[in-house]
Amino acid sequence: MSAYDPELSARVTATQLVADFLATFALFAGLVGIVYSPGRICTAAVFISLFAAALGGRDRHLVPVAVGVTTACWCVGMFLAVALDRPIF
């Protein structure tokens, strides 16, 4: 008998589920924001992923990936907008 119960730690709460959905939405918005106005879409995607990180915590696997990918999408989108002389906003 162990004090550690793997079934209790494997349960997903509603807050963590919402954080995963927000992280998924932020990933999609970040990738779309590279092509279309990165100043608006990618910035919103970064804020949504940070909100998902505040909700879900670090124990979720998708949320930290979403923060990193959306930040990279913002950087790539801004670089492409400047390099190709496209509008940022």
Secondary structure in CASP SS format (residue, H / E / C, confidence):
PFRMAT SS
TARGET T0000
AUTHOR 0000-0000-0000
METHOD secondary structure of the structure
MODEL  1
M C 1.00
S C 1.00
A C 1.00
Y C 1.00
D C 1.00
P H 1.00
E H 1.00
L H 1.00
S H 1.00
A C 1.00
R C 1.00
V C 1.00
T C 1.00
A H 1.00
T H 1.00
Q H 1.00
L H 1.00
V H 1.00
A H 1.00
D H 1.00
F H 1.00
L H 1.00
A H 1.00
T H 1.00
F H 1.00
A H 1.00
L H 1.00
F H 1.00
A H 1.00
G H 1.00
L H 1.00
V H 1.00
G H 1.00
I H 1.00
V H 1.00
Y C 1.00
S C 1.00
P C 1.00
G C 1.00
R C 1.00
I H 1.00
C H 1.00
T H 1.00
A H 1.00
A H 1.00
V H 1.00
F H 1.00
I H 1.00
S H 1.00
L H 1.00
F H 1.00
A H 1.00
A H 1.00
A H 1.00
L H 1.00
G H 1.00
G C 1.00
R C 1.00
D C 1.00
R C 1.00
H C 1.00
L H 1.00
V H 1.00
P H 1.00
V H 1.00
A H 1.00
V H 1.00
G H 1.00
V H 1.00
T H 1.00
T H 1.00
A H 1.00
C H 1.00
W H 1.00
C H 1.00
V H 1.00
G H 1.00
M H 1.00
F H 1.00
L H 1.00
A H 1.00
V H 1.00
A H 1.00
L C 1.00
D C 1.00
R C 1.00
P C 1.00
I C 1.00
F C 1.00
END
